[in-house]
Amino acid sequence: MSTYSEIIGNKLNDLLEKTYDAEKGFKKAAEHTENSYLKGFFDRKAQQRHNFGHELKTEIKSFGQEVDKGDSITSKAHRAWMDVKAMFASNSEEAMLEEAIRGEKAAVEEYKDVLKETTLPPSTKLLLNKQRNAIEVGFNNIKTLEDIS
């Protein structure tokens, strides 16, 4: 059976941090729209990321790795949130959807990066593929919402 290395543990913790950042971003987007369809979409995406985070924490712990508490904001996360703040400054639904698309594309790439690790245990690979696929399915919803906003 494959075991987690410190490198994989770090990559999963980075993914966990970005997952929680996305959850916060989607919650903020839901707060800044009056469009009920968009609000529902952003609320569902926030809940999805919340669930993803708990699944990732459980997986990390199951292989004896430490879960990063995320008590401090890294410069990378800070830069990402600066982008989100700029997007909310305009408060436009179009800008929120564009940011959601950008963020989802980045998330898919981050999952692909971690999935390149050849020593991932089968349970981790399965979990990451499931989460990545769910994010990709969300692209279709975003495209539909662009048409109605």
Backbone torsions as a table, in degrees:
resi	resn	phi	psi	omega
1	MET	NA	139.3	178.0
2	SER	-72.2	151.1	176.2
3	THR	-120.2	158.1	178.6
4	TYR	-74.0	137.5	170.9
5	SER	-98.6	168.1	177.7
6	GLU	-61.2	-35.1	179.6
7	ILE	-63.1	-45.6	179.7
8	ILE	-66.5	-42.5	177.0
9	GLY	-57.0	-42.5	178.6
10	ASN	-65.8	-41.5	179.5
11	LYS	-64.0	-40.4	179.1
12	LEU	-68.2	-37.4	176.4
13	ASN	-66.6	-37.1	174.7
14	ASP	-62.5	-43.2	178.6
15	LEU	-63.2	-39.8	177.4
16	LEU	-60.9	-46.2	179.8
17	GLU	-61.7	-43.3	179.3
18	LYS	-67.2	-32.3	177.1
19	THR	-64.3	-44.5	178.3
20	TYR	-70.2	-34.1	174.4
21	ASP	-61.2	-42.7	179.1
22	ALA	-63.7	-40.9	178.1
23	GLU	-57.7	-47.0	179.7
24	LYS	-62.9	-40.9	179.6
25	GLY	-63.5	-42.8	178.8
26	PHE	-67.0	-37.4	177.1
27	LYS	-62.5	-43.5	-179.5
28	LYS	-64.4	-40.3	178.5
29	ALA	-62.1	-41.6	179.6
30	ALA	-61.9	-34.6	179.6
31	GLU	-71.5	-22.5	-172.7
32	HIS	-105.5	19.6	176.3
33	THR	-130.4	144.7	175.8
34	GLU	-96.2	-14.6	-178.3
35	ASN	-71.2	117.6	-175.0
36	SER	-64.2	-34.0	177.7
37	TYR	-66.0	-45.8	179.0
38	LEU	-65.4	-42.8	179.4
39	LYS	-57.7	-46.5	178.7
40	GLY	-62.9	-42.2	178.7
41	PHE	-60.8	-50.1	-178.0
42	PHE	-64.7	-38.1	176.7
43	ASP	-62.6	-43.2	179.0
44	ARG	-64.2	-41.0	179.5
45	LYS	-65.9	-38.2	177.7
46	ALA	-63.0	-44.2	179.2
47	GLN	-65.1	-39.6	178.3
48	GLN	-58.7	-46.9	-178.9
49	ARG	-67.1	-34.9	175.3
50	HIS	-59.2	-47.8	178.9
51	ASN	-63.4	-42.4	178.1
52	PHE	-57.7	-42.4	-178.8
53	GLY	-60.6	-44.5	179.2
54	HIS	-65.7	-38.3	177.2
55	GLU	-63.9	-41.9	179.5
56	LEU	-65.1	-43.1	179.2
57	LYS	-60.8	-43.3	179.6
58	THR	-61.8	-42.7	-179.4
59	GLU	-65.7	-44.0	179.9
60	ILE	-60.6	-47.1	-178.8
61	LYS	-65.1	-34.4	-176.2
62	SER	-64.9	-18.3	177.7
63	PHE	-109.2	21.2	172.4
64	GLY	73.6	17.2	178.7
65	GLN	-94.0	153.4	177.3
66	GLU	-77.7	137.1	174.3
67	VAL	-89.5	124.3	177.6
68	ASP	-66.0	125.0	-176.4
69	LYS	-70.1	-19.2	179.0
70	GLY	67.4	28.8	-178.8
71	ASP	-70.0	-29.6	-179.4
72	SER	-111.6	146.6	-179.7
73	ILE	-89.3	120.8	178.0
74	THR	-75.8	160.6	-179.4
75	SER	-62.8	-33.8	178.6
76	LYS	-63.3	-46.1	179.4
77	ALA	-66.8	-37.0	178.8
78	HIS	-62.0	-43.5	178.8
79	ARG	-62.5	-41.0	179.0
80	ALA	-62.2	-41.4	-179.6
81	TRP	-71.7	-26.7	174.9
82	MET	-63.4	-38.9	176.3
83	ASP	-62.4	-42.3	-179.6
84	VAL	-65.5	-42.1	179.4
85	LYS	-61.0	-42.7	179.4
86	ALA	-61.9	-40.5	-179.9
87	MET	-63.8	-41.0	-178.6
88	PHE	-74.0	-19.7	178.1
89	ALA	-59.9	-35.4	178.9
90	SER	-79.8	-24.8	176.7
91	ASN	57.6	18.7	-179.2
92	SER	-88.9	144.1	179.6
93	GLU	-64.3	-35.8	178.1
94	GLU	-62.3	-43.2	179.1
95	ALA	-64.2	-38.2	178.7
96	MET	-64.3	-42.1	179.2
97	LEU	-66.7	-40.6	178.3
98	GLU	-62.8	-40.6	178.0
99	GLU	-66.8	-38.4	177.8
100	ALA	-62.2	-42.5	178.8
101	ILE	-63.6	-46.0	-180.0
102	ARG	-60.0	-46.3	-179.1
103	GLY	-64.5	-39.6	179.9
104	GLU	-67.7	-39.7	176.6
105	LYS	-62.0	-43.0	178.9
106	ALA	-63.3	-40.6	179.6
107	ALA	-62.0	-43.9	178.9
108	VAL	-59.3	-43.1	179.5
109	GLU	-64.8	-37.8	177.8
110	GLU	-65.1	-41.3	176.9
111	TYR	-63.4	-44.1	179.7
112	LYS	-59.6	-39.3	179.7
113	ASP	-61.1	-46.7	179.8
114	VAL	-67.4	-37.0	-179.0
115	LEU	-68.0	-13.8	176.4
116	LYS	-71.4	-18.4	-180.0
117	GLU	-62.7	125.4	-176.0
118	THR	-80.6	-12.7	-177.0
119	THR	-102.4	15.2	178.5
120	LEU	-67.0	133.2	173.2
121	PRO	-64.5	152.9	-178.6
122	PRO	-54.9	-38.5	-178.5
123	SER	-65.1	-36.9	179.6
124	THR	-70.7	-43.6	179.2
125	LYS	-60.9	-42.5	179.0
126	LEU	-62.8	-46.5	180.0
127	LEU	-61.7	-46.9	-178.0
128	LEU	-66.1	-39.2	176.5
129	ASN	-63.7	-41.6	179.8
130	LYS	-62.3	-45.9	-179.0
131	GLN	-67.5	-42.7	179.1
132	ARG	-61.0	-44.4	179.3
133	ASN	-61.5	-39.1	178.6
134	ALA	-64.4	-37.9	177.8
135	ILE	-66.2	-43.3	179.9
136	GLU	-62.4	-38.4	177.9
137	VAL	-62.1	-33.6	180.0
138	GLY	-61.8	-24.0	177.8
139	PHE	-58.2	-40.9	179.4
140	ASN	-61.6	-39.4	178.1
141	ASN	-65.5	-40.2	179.6
142	ILE	-63.6	-42.5	179.4
143	LYS	-61.5	-40.9	177.6
144	THR	-64.1	-42.0	-179.4
145	LEU	-67.2	-31.8	176.6
146	GLU	-59.8	-36.4	-178.6
147	ASP	-70.3	-29.4	-176.6
148	ILE	-96.2	-13.7	-176.7
149	SER	-80.2	NA	NA
